[in-house]
Amino acid sequence: MKILITGSAGFIAGYLVDDLLNHGHMVIGIDNYSKYGKVEKSYDKNPNYQFVEGDAKSVGLIKNLAEDCDQIIALAAIIGGISLFHEYAYDLFAENERILASTFDAAIWAFRNRHLSKINVISSSMVFENSSIFPTPEGEQFNCPPPQSTYGFQKLACEYIAKGAWEQYQLPYTIIRPFNCIGIGEKRALCDKEIYSGNIKLAMSHVVPDLVQKIIKGQNPLHILGDGNQVRHYTYGGDLSEGIRLCVENDIAINQDFNLSTPISTSVLELARVIWRKINGSIPFRYISDKPFKYDVQRRIPSVEKARQVLGFEAKTSLDQALDEIIPWIKQQIDIGGI
């Protein structure tokens, strides 16, 4: 299968492209390097991978790239940690809508005039920002109040765009919702503002890399946002890439939506203690609670039953295993100035 991935130089794409290539697919990637600047990937010279530096808002360019593709994975977006929701509340919505509308325009054209069979839309757990049902099942986005953050609302809009393209043009789709992806490859974004957590400048305001870098840099007591009782499902990028690939490969995923996540709930405070122990050993753990950001959702707990039953997907990598890979990588990045 030949697959076009927008935003192919991004964090999740680093795992996804590698997984698709390892399973015999051909991949065309497009990215404008706007988040991290130019990056090198281990698969850049793979003969089944073609990379194009360009803007996903260019309908003509996406049409050209999609001309002989079987599917599109719409991954390009402005995305970042919770501080980004506040710093770029308008840009997140407006720019991401432009990117997605251009991608869908090209996908509709390729579906009607070439042989494109489906578009896969990467949504977000933030569509469930105001849910009170836990674990949160697929379909709850239609029942709970809409997200209050512009980022969450825009991701919900992505899902409605997919539904609209199906209703009007019969373009098949799959909606994919990753939950708190963790892994290596995520650096400081070029657009990040300088935000401090205690005496340490945040890396990306994503909780895992920021806790790791603060502890490595000796922050004691450790600063965390809020009381630390926020619950998340930290899902390894390699597992997520497998789930996305299964959505691409299986016809049963057509016009379906899936939560892709580990089934394990972890509070921010539990996460901090685990990272502290791995880095500081027996040094007593101490922390300070800082004022949380406005859209710091207290619970993101997905139902994972549909993905397991329909796709056969289960996240297998434990948080402990993922951190054993992530912590040395962040140490290296601190040494070379990548974070």
C-alpha positions in Angstrom: 0.0 0.0 0.0 1.2 3.5 -0.7 0.4 6.0 2.0 0.8 9.8 2.2 1.5 11.2 5.6 1.2 14.9 6.3 3.4 16.2 9.2 5.8 13.3 8.6 8.7 15.0 10.4 6.8 15.2 13.7 7.0 13.2 16.9 4.3 10.5 16.4 5.3 10.2 12.7 8.8 9.2 13.7 7.4 6.0 15.1 4.6 5.6 12.5 6.7 6.0 9.3 9.2 3.4 10.6 6.4 1.0 11.5 4.7 1.3 8.1 8.0 0.8 6.2 8.8 -2.3 8.3 5.5 -3.8 7.4 6.0 -3.4 3.6 4.2 -0.2 2.9 5.5 2.6 0.7 5.3 6.1 2.3 5.4 9.6 1.0 5.9 12.2 3.7 5.4 15.9 3.6 6.4 18.5 6.3 7.5 22.1 6.3 9.8 21.6 9.3 8.0 24.4 11.1 8.0 22.7 14.5 11.5 21.5 15.1 13.4 22.7 12.1 15.2 20.2 9.9 15.5 16.8 11.4 17.1 13.6 10.2 15.3 10.2 10.5 16.7 6.7 10.4 14.5 5.8 7.4 15.4 8.9 5.3 17.3 6.7 2.8 14.8 3.9 2.7 13.9 3.3 -0.9 10.3 3.0 0.0 10.2 6.4 1.6 9.9 9.6 -0.3 10.1 12.9 1.6 8.9 16.3 0.3 9.6 19.5 2.1 6.4 21.6 1.6 3.3 23.1 3.2 0.3 20.9 3.8 -1.9 23.9 3.2 -1.1 23.7 -0.5 -4.0 21.8 -2.1 -2.1 21.5 -5.4 0.9 20.0 -3.7 -1.1 17.5 -1.7 -3.1 16.5 -4.9 0.2 15.8 -6.7 1.5 13.7 -3.8 -1.8 11.8 -3.4 -2.2 11.1 -7.1 -1.2 7.4 -6.9 -1.6 6.9 -3.1 -4.0 4.4 -1.6 -4.6 6.2 1.7 -3.7 9.5 3.5 -2.9 9.9 7.2 -3.6 13.5 8.2 -1.1 14.1 10.9 0.1 17.7 10.2 -1.0 20.2 12.9 0.3 22.7 15.3 0.4 20.7 18.5 2.1 21.1 21.9 1.7 20.9 25.6 -0.9 22.6 27.6 0.8 26.0 27.7 0.5 26.1 23.9 -3.3 26.0 24.3 -3.0 29.5 25.9 -0.1 31.0 24.0 -1.6 30.2 20.5 -5.3 29.8 21.2 -6.3 31.4 17.8 -3.4 30.1 15.7 -4.0 26.5 16.9 -7.5 26.6 15.6 -7.1 28.7 12.5 -3.9 27.1 11.2 -5.0 23.5 11.9 -8.3 24.1 10.1 -6.5 25.4 7.1 -4.2 22.4 7.1 -7.0 19.9 7.4 -9.3 21.6 4.9 -6.5 21.6 2.3 -5.8 17.9 3.0 -9.4 17.0 2.7 -9.8 19.0 -0.6 -7.0 17.0 -2.0 -8.3 13.7 -0.6 -11.7 14.2 -2.1 -10.2 15.0 -5.5 -7.9 11.9 -5.3 -10.9 9.7 -4.2 -13.1 10.9 -7.0 -10.5 11.1 -9.8 -7.7 8.6 -8.8 -7.7 5.5 -6.6 -7.4 6.9 -3.0 -9.5 4.7 -0.8 -9.6 6.4 2.6 -8.3 9.3 4.8 -7.2 8.6 8.3 -7.6 11.6 10.7 -5.5 11.9 13.8 -7.8 13.5 16.4 -7.1 13.8 20.1 -8.2 12.7 23.6 -9.1 16.4 24.1 -12.4 15.9 22.3 -13.4 14.4 25.6 -12.3 17.4 27.6 -15.6 17.8 29.3 -16.6 14.2 29.6 -17.8 12.9 33.0 -18.0 9.2 31.8 -14.9 7.1 32.7 -13.6 5.1 31.0 -14.7 7.3 28.1 -16.0 5.3 25.1 -16.0 6.2 21.5 -19.3 8.1 20.8 -19.1 10.1 24.0 -18.0 13.1 22.0 -21.6 13.4 20.8 -23.0 13.3 24.3 -20.6 15.3 26.5 -20.4 19.2 26.4 -18.0 20.4 23.7 -14.4 21.2 24.6 -13.7 24.6 26.0 -10.1 24.9 24.7 -9.8 26.0 21.1 -7.4 23.0 20.6 -9.9 20.5 21.8 -12.7 22.1 19.8 -10.6 22.1 16.7 -9.9 18.4 17.1 -13.6 17.8 17.4 -14.1 19.8 14.3 -11.6 17.5 12.5 -14.0 14.6 13.2 -17.0 16.5 11.9 -15.0 17.4 8.7 -14.4 13.7 8.2 -18.1 13.0 8.7 -19.1 15.8 6.3 -16.8 14.5 3.6 -18.3 11.1 3.9 -21.9 12.4 3.8 -21.3 14.7 0.8 -18.6 12.9 -1.2 -18.6 9.4 0.3 -14.9 9.7 1.1 -14.3 6.9 3.6 -12.5 7.8 6.8 -11.1 6.5 10.1 -10.8 8.8 13.2 -7.9 7.9 15.4 -7.5 9.3 19.0 -4.1 8.9 20.6 -3.9 9.3 24.3 -0.8 11.0 25.8 1.9 9.7 23.4 5.3 9.3 25.0 8.6 8.4 23.5 11.9 9.7 22.0 12.2 12.3 19.3 10.3 15.2 20.9 12.4 18.3 21.1 11.7 22.0 22.0 9.5 23.5 19.3 10.7 26.5 17.5 7.5 28.4 18.4 7.7 27.7 22.1 7.6 30.6 24.5 10.0 30.6 27.5 7.9 29.3 30.4 9.5 28.4 33.7 8.5 25.8 36.2 10.3 26.8 39.3 13.9 27.6 38.2 13.8 25.4 35.1 12.6 26.4 31.7 10.0 24.0 30.3 11.1 21.7 27.5 7.8 21.4 25.6 5.3 21.7 28.5 4.6 18.0 28.0 4.7 16.3 31.3 7.1 13.4 30.8 10.0 15.3 29.1 9.6 18.3 31.5 9.6 16.2 34.6 12.6 14.3 33.4 14.6 17.3 32.5 13.8 19.1 35.8 14.9 16.1 37.8 18.1 15.6 35.7 18.9 19.3 36.2 18.6 18.9 40.0 15.4 20.6 40.8 14.5 19.8 44.4 11.7 20.1 45.4 10.2 19.2 42.1 7.6 21.6 40.7 4.5 20.1 39.3 1.4 21.7 37.8 -1.6 21.4 40.2 -2.0 18.9 42.9 -0.6 16.0 40.9 -3.9 14.1 40.9 -4.5 14.6 37.2 -4.9 11.1 35.6 -3.5 10.3 32.2 -2.8 7.2 30.1 0.8 7.4 29.0 1.0 5.5 25.7 4.3 4.6 24.0 4.8 5.9 20.5 5.7 2.4 19.2 2.4 1.1 20.4 0.4 4.0 19.0 2.1 3.5 15.6 0.9 -0.1 15.5 -2.6 1.0 16.3 -2.6 3.6 13.5 -1.2 1.0 11.1 -4.0 -1.4 12.0 -6.5 1.3 11.3 -4.9 1.8 7.9 -4.7 -1.9 7.0 -8.1 -3.1 8.1 -11.3 -2.4 6.0 -13.3 -3.0 9.2 -12.0 0.4 10.4 -13.7 2.3 7.6 -16.0 5.1 9.0 -15.1 4.1 12.5 -13.4 6.0 15.4 -10.9 4.5 17.8 -9.3 5.4 21.1 -5.7 4.2 21.0 -4.2 4.0 24.5 -2.7 2.0 27.2 -5.4 0.7 29.6 -3.3 1.8 32.6 -4.2 5.0 34.5 -1.3 7.0 36.1 -1.5 10.2 38.1 1.0 13.0 37.5 2.2 12.5 41.0 2.7 8.8 40.5 4.6 9.5 37.3 6.8 12.1 39.0 7.7 9.6 41.7 8.6 6.9 39.2 10.9 9.2 37.2 12.4 10.6 40.4 13.3 7.1 41.6 14.8 6.2 38.2 17.1 9.3 38.2 17.7 10.1 41.9 17.5 6.6 43.5 17.0 6.8 47.2 17.0 10.6 47.5 13.8 11.6 49.3 11.1 12.8 46.9 9.8 16.3 47.5 7.5 18.4 45.4 5.8 21.8 45.1 2.4 22.3 43.5 2.3 25.2 41.1 -0.9 26.9 39.8 -2.2 24.7 36.9 -3.2 26.0 33.5 -6.8 26.6 32.7 -7.3 23.6 30.5 -5.5 21.1 32.7 -8.2 18.4 32.4 -8.3 16.3 35.6 -9.1 12.9 34.0 -8.4 11.5 30.6 -9.4 7.8 30.9 -10.3 6.1 27.7 -12.2 3.0 27.0 -9.9 0.7 25.0 -12.4 -2.1 24.4 -13.4 -1.1 20.9 -9.8 -1.0 19.6 -9.1 -4.4 21.2 -12.2 -6.1 19.9 -12.4 -4.6 16.4 -8.7 -4.1 15.6 -7.0 -6.6 17.9 -5.0 -3.6 19.3 -3.5 -3.7 22.7 -0.7 -1.3 24.0 2.0 -3.6 25.3 4.7 -1.3 26.5 4.6 -0.4 30.2 5.4 3.1 31.5 8.4 1.7 33.2 9.8 0.3 29.9 9.1 3.5 28.0 10.8 5.6 30.6 13.9 3.4 30.4 14.2 4.5 26.8 13.1 8.1 27.2 15.2 9.2 30.2 18.7 8.4 28.6 17.5 10.1 25.3 16.5 13.3 27.2 19.9 13.2 29.1 21.6 13.1 25.7 19.5 15.9 24.4 20.2 18.1 27.4 24.0 17.5 26.8 23.8 18.5 23.1 21.3 21.4 23.6 18.3 19.7 22.0 16.2 20.5 25.0 
